[in-house]
Amino acid sequence: MNNTMKWVKLFIYSAGGILLAAALIRFIVAAGSAAVLSLPDPLLGIPLRYAVLMAGFIELTVAVICLFSRQAQLQVAWLAWLATNYVVFWIGALVIHCQIQGTCLGSLTDPLLLARGITGYIVEVIPFYLVLGSYAAGLWLWFSKEGRVAQLAAARQLSVQRDVIAGLLKISCPACGGHVKFANQNIGQQIPCPHCRVVIVLRKPEEKLKMTCVLCGGHIEFPAHALGQKITCPHCAKNITLLKPA
C-alpha cells in the first residue's frame, strides 16, 4: 500500500471505531428509562427510543463495513452516505427550530458524560471529521491515479467473486488472448472465440503465477500466458514486466 493510500485507510478505520462506539452508546441510551425517549422524534415521528435504536443499527452496520471490508470505495461510499444523513438531520432540525439533542457520539441523556470538558469538544468535532473526511477520501479515490488503480483492482476482485458465485471459469484464447468465460459443465466443448471467431476448446483455466513487484514489494498474481507483458502494478501504480518467479 503506498503512502497516499494509507491516509484513506487510516481514516476509514478511525471512522469505523468512532461509529462502533457511537452505536454502543446509542444502544445504552435506548435501554435507559429517560422520559424523553417516549416522545416522538421531531423529524421521523416515531418514539425517540426507536429512532435511537435505528441510528445505532445503521452506525453499527457502517462500522462493520469500515473495519472488515477490503474495498475502500465501498467503505468511503457508506461513510459519505452516513455523513450526508447527519448533515440532512442537522438541516432538518434547524428548519423546524428544533434543538439538537446529541451528535454521532453524544446522546440524549449523555450516560457516559461525554459532553463535559475536553471530551465534549472532541465529540462536537467528530461529525465534522466524518463529513469532511469521507468526502475528501471519496474525491481522492475518484481523481487520483492511485485511487483509479484501487478502483480497477476492486472492480476486478468483484468480477472474480461474481464469476465464482455463478460457477464460471475463464480462459484466454490462444489465438487472440481475449478472455472467454464459460460454465464448468462446458469443459471440452469446441466454440468460436467471441473475440476473433477462431474455434477453441474450452479447458480448465491454467495455473496462475505469482511474483513480487521489484519497485514496491507488493504481491501480484497473473496467468501464465501473461509472462513478459507490461502492466501497471496494482499497489504502486508503476509500470512493471510480468516475470516468472525465481
N, C-alpha and C positions, 0 to 999 in steps of 0.2 A: 504494500500500500504506500503510495507516495505521500509526501508531507502535506500537500494541499488537500488531499482527500482525508487525511487524518482529522482535520478540524471538523469536517462534516460528521464523521463517525463519533467523535468526541461529543459534539452537540447532541446527536441522536441518543447516545447512551445516557447523557446527563438529563435530557428531557424525559427519557423513559423512567429514570429513577425518580424524578420530580413527580411525574404523573402516577407512578406506583404509590408514592407516599400520599399524594392527593386523594387517590381512590380509597386507600385505607382510612384516611381521616374522614372522608365522606361516609364510609360505612359506620364508623364510630358515631358520627353525628346522627345518622339516620336511626341508629339503635337507641339513641337517647330519648329522654322524656320531656324535652323542652316544648312548652305550649305552642311556640311559634311554628313548629313542624306540622301542626294540624291546619295551619292557614293555607289558603290557595296560593300557588305561585302566581305572581302578577303577570307573567308572560305566557306560561303554559296552561294555567287554570287548573292544575292538579295540585293535591296537597304537597307542601314543600318536602315532606319526608320522601315521597315517591320521586320528586324532582331531584333531590339529593342522591337518592339511590341510582337513578338513571344516569346522572352525571358521573357517579362513581364507576359504574359498569363501563361506560364509554371510555373514561380515562384509563381504567384497568386494561381494556382491550388494546388501546393505542400503546400503552406502556409495554405490554407483552410483545407487540409488533416491533417496537423500538429495540427491545432488549434481545429478541431471539431471531428476528428475520435477518436475512443476509442481503436483502435488496434495498439499497439506500434510497432509490427513487420511491419505492413503496412506503418506506418509513417516513421520509420527508413529506410525501403527499398526505399521509394520515395526520402528521403533526400540523401541516398547514391547514388542513380541513378543521381540525380541532381548534387551532388558534383563531381561525376565521369565525368559528362559532362563539368563541369568547368575545371577539370584537362585536359581533352582531348582538350578543346578550347585553353588553355594556351600552351599545347604542340604543337598543330597545328599552332598557331601564331608564336611560336619560330622557328618552322621548316621552315616556309616561310619568316622568318625575318620581321615579322610584329609587330609594336609597339602596345601593348595592350592599348586600349583607356579607359577602365574602368573595375571595378570589379563588384561583385554581388550587391554592394550598391553604387558604383560610377557610373559615366555616361560619355557619350561622351562630353557633354557640361557642366557638373557639375553645374546644375542650382541652387542647394542649397549650393554651395561652400563647399562640403563635403571633398574635398581633402586638406583643409587647417588645419594647426595646429594639435592638439591632435586628432581631429575628423578624420583627414586624416590618421593618424597611425592606429586608430581603424578600419577604413574602409578597410585598407590594410590587417588587420589581420582576418577580418570576413570570407573570403573564406577559409582560413586555419582552422578556427574554425569549419566551416560546414563540411569540408572534414574529419578532424581528429575525430570530434565528432560523425559523422554519422557512420564511420567505427568502432570506438570504441564501440558505442552503439550496433551496429549490432553483433559484436563479443561477447559482453557481453550477449546479448539475446540468442545467439546461444549456448554458452558454459556453462553459469552459471545455477545453479539449479533453481533459481528464474526465470531466463529467459525461461527455459524449461516449468516451471509451467505456465508462462504467455502465452507461445505459445500454450500449451494444452487448456488453458481457451479460448483463441481466436479462436482456431480450433473448440471447442465445440460450441461457440457462432455462428460462421459462419455456422456450420452444422444445428443448430436450425433455423437460418434465412432462409437457403435454404429449409428446411422442411416446414416452414410457407409459403414461396412463392409457393412451389409446392403443398400446401394443404395436407400435410402428417401428420398423427398422429403417436404417438409412445407409446407402452405399454411394460411392462415386462412380459415375460412368467411366469406364476405361478409355472411351473414345474422346469425350469432351471434358471430363472432370466434373460435370454437373451432378448435383445431389439428387438422388432418387429415393423416395420414401415408399414403403410397401408393408403390407401386413405379414406377420410371421408365417402364416399358413401358405403364403405365395412363394416361399423359398423354392428354387429350382425351376420356376416358370421363365419362359422367354418373353420379353416385352420390348417394344421400341422405346428407346430413351426419350423421355418427354422433351429433352432439350435439342438433341441432334438427330433423333429418329433412327439411330443405329440400333440393331437388335442386340440386347444384352440379356444375360442370365442373372436372375435375382439370387444372390448368395448372402450368407451371413456377413455382417459388417466385419471388416478387417480389424485386427487388434490395433489399439491406439498406442502411440509412443508418448513419452514424457521427457521434457528437458527443462533446464533451468536457464532463465534469461541471464545472459552474461553481463547485462547492464544493471539490473536491479535485484537479481536473485530470485525472482518470482517463478513459480512452477507453471509450466504450460503443457497442456495435453493436446495432441493432434493426431490425425490419421496418418498411416504410413505413406500414403500416396502424396502427402503434402511435403515430404522431405525436400529440402532445397528451396522451398518457396519463402519469399519475404513477406512478413506480416507485421502488424502493429502490436507490440506487447500489451496485453490487457491490463498489466499492472503499472508500467511506467510510460506507456504510450510512445515508446521509441521503436524505430524500425529494426527488426532483427530477422535473421535467417533461421529457418527450422532445420536443426541438425540432429543426426542420430545420437542418442545419449551414449556416453562412453561406457 
